[in-house]
């Protein structure tokens, strides 16, 4: 049995990530060496052979990185044709997109171009790359934060349905409680159960806000006995579940909002590049 086959799935994943990092560093070093030779041998201009070479390589990488979105929407077709595993496409999207930005900057001599069209293309490229980095950070941090700090897992699309179920059950429990508990329910809990709520506090501390909002209900629990105590215990469990759903709603919606910042701009960038290439060759 080969050494490679002895690796666990996690070890294989780390090994593959390391291999892509090395490829990226080697490609970055090659770009730096090429640019240094350009400085020594020729003028830094986007219109000469060096500059056109940078621009062509950047365009190829941009198109390749953009195909990741098509791959996600055509998984059955890609699988039937054996066009690579999703992780390979993801790594190329990340590292290819980063190299695209580097080659674009080399293409323009690390300067803001003069024309309005090329300035827009340059700034749009920076935006696309920066939003891609933000998305990568969010996609790594949010699932870990939700898994480590919360006790439930929630499908984003089912959040309204789950909240309706929690609200109906909570209202029945509150109706059988004492007047004091009912006042607390109307004043604090019913408002929270009205629907999904976003809060920036979940980005800072995914559990701290939940604990503080349960304090008053927990204090009332300790003063009760028998059936009243059981109803308040169940009400606390439901209230906690709703607040954790709000944490899921906030962070998962941030991921969805990021898509609106990244994907449309990426498509617009493709269109700008196509127009730019046409203008370069036509004029």
N, C-alpha and C positions, 0 to 999 in steps of 0.2 A: 504493500500500500504506500502510495507516495505521501510525502510530507504535506502537500497541499490538501489531499483528501482527508487528512487527519484533523484539519482545522474545524472548529465549531462554526456555525453560521455567523455568530458575532465576530469571530476572529477573521473570517473571510470578508466580512463587511468592512472591518477596519483595514485589512490588507488592501482591499480594492480602493478604499478612500485614500490610503497612503500612496498607492500607485498613481492615482489621478493627481494628487498634490505634487508628486515628483514631476509628472508630465507637464503640469502647469508651470512649475518653477523653471523647468528646462526651457519651455517655450517663452517664458518671460525673459530669461537670460538671453535667449537667441534674439529676441526683439531688441533688447538693450544693446547687444553687440552689433546688430545690424544698424541701429540708429547711430551708434558711435562711429561706425565706418562711413555712414552717410555724412556725418559732420566733418569727417576728415577728408572725404573724397569729393563731396559735391555740396551744392547749396540745398538748404532745407526748404523745399517748395512742394506744395500739394500737386502741382501740375507736371513735375518732371517724372522720370521713370521710377525713382525711389518713392516719391509721394503717391504715385498711382499704384505702385505695388502695395504700399500700406493700405490704401483705400480698398483695393481689390480683396486683400486678405481680410480686412475688417468686414467687408460686405459678405464674404463667404461665411465667416464665423457668425455674423448676425443672423443670416438666413438659417444656418444650422441650429442656432440657439432658439430661434423662433419656432422651428419645427417641433420643439418639445410640447408646445400647446396643441399642435395637430395630433401628436402621438397620444396625448391624454384623451382626446376625443375619438380616437380611432384604434382603441386597444385591441379589439377583435381582429381587425385587418392587420395590424402590426404583428400580432401573435401568429396568425396564419402564415404570414410571409417571413417570419423569423427575422424581424428587423431590429432585434436587440432588446435587452431587458430595460425596464423602466429606470433602474438606477443608473445605467450607462447614459441614457438620454438626459437624466437629471444632472449628472456630473458634467456632461458636455454643455448643458444649458448654463450652469453656474460658471464654469471655468472658461467656456467659449465666450460667454457674454462679457466676462471680465477682460479677456484678451481683446475682444472687439473694441472696448473702450480704450484700451492702451494703444491699439493700432490706429484708432481714430485720432487720438491725441498726437501720435507720431505723424499722421497724415497732415495735420494742421500745424505741425511744429510746436505743439503744446501752447498754441495761442488761439485766442478767439478770432474766428475769421471775420472778414470785413463785410461781405454781402449779407443782406437780410435773410436770404434763403439759407445760406451756409451757416449763419449764426443760429437760426432756428433749428437746423439739423444738429448742430454742435450741442446746443443747450438741451434739446430733446434727448440726445444720446446720454448726456450726463444724468438727466432726470430718470431715464429708463434704467440705467445702471444703478443709480443710487436707490431707487425704489425696489430694484431687485435685491439689493443687499438687505434693505429693511425687511422685505418679505422673507428672505432666508432666515434672518434672526427671529422673526415672529413665528415662523413655522417650526423652528427648533425649540423656542422657549415656551410658547403657549401650551402645546400638548404636555410638556413636562410639568408646567405649573399646575395645570388642571388635574393631572394624574396624582401629583404629590400632595396637593393641598386640599382636595375635595374628596368626598366619599362616594359621589355618584358620577356616572358617565351619561351624557345627554346628546342625543342627535339634534342638531340645530333646528331642523325642519319640524321636529315634534314638540318644540318648546311651547307654543301656544296651547296645544292639546294637553300637555302635562300640567300646565298652570291651571287650566280650567278644571281638571280633575282634582288638583290640590285645593283649589278654592271651594269647590262643591263639598268636599269632605270636611274642610275646615269650618265652613259655615254650619254644617250639621253638628260638629263637635261643640262649637261656640254656643249654639242655641241651647245645649243642655248644661252649660256651665253657670256659675254664679253671676250675679250682676257685676261684680268687680271684674271678673274675667271677661265678661262680654264688653265692658267699657274699654278694657285694654285691647281687646280684639278689634273693636271699631276704630280706636284711636291709632293703633300702631300696625296691626297685622293686616287688616282688611285693605288698607291702602297699598301695602306691598304686594298683596295677592291680586290686585286689579289687572295686572299684566306684566310682561317682561320689562325690566328696568336696567338701564346701563348705568355704570358708575366707574369713574376713574380710579376709585380706591382699589378695585380688583387688580389693577396693574401694579399697584404699590404693595399691597398685602392681600392675597387672595382669600385669607381666612380671618384676618383681624376685624374687619367690619362686621362679619357675620357674628362673631362671638359677642361683640358689644351690643348688637341689636337683639340678642337673645336674653340679655341680662334681666330685664324687667319681667319677662315671662318666667324665667327660672326662679326668680325671687318669689313670685306668686305661687309657683309649684310647691316650694318648700313649706308653705303655710297651709297646704291642703292635704287631705287624706282621702282614702277610698276611691270611689268612682270619679270624683272631681279631679283627683290627682292623676288618675289614668287618662282622663280626657285631656288634661293639660300636657301630659307627657306626649300623647299622640299629636296634639296641636304643635308642640315644640318640634317634633320630628318633621311634620309637614312644613312648618315655617322655615326650618333649616334647609329642607330640600328646595323650597322656593328660592331662598337666598343663594344657594349653590347653583341653581339653574340660572339666576341672574349673572353669576360669575361666568358661567359657560356662555351665556348670551352676549355678554360684553366682549369677552376675548375672542369668541368665534366670529362675532360680527366684525371685529377689527381685522381679522383675516380676510373676510369677504370684502370689506371696504378697501383693503389694500389691493385686491384684484382690480377694482375700478380705477385705482391710481396707476397700476402697472400695465395691465393688458391693453386697454385702449391706446395708451401712449406708445406701447410697443408696436401696435398695428399702424399707428400714425407714423412712427419712425420708419417702418418698412416702406410706406408710401412716399415719404420724403426722400429716402435713399433712392428709390426707383426714379423719382423725378430728377434728383441730382445726377444720377448716372446718365439719364437721357440727355440732360442739358450739357453735360461734359462732352459726350460723344457727338451730339448734334451740332453744337456750336464750336 
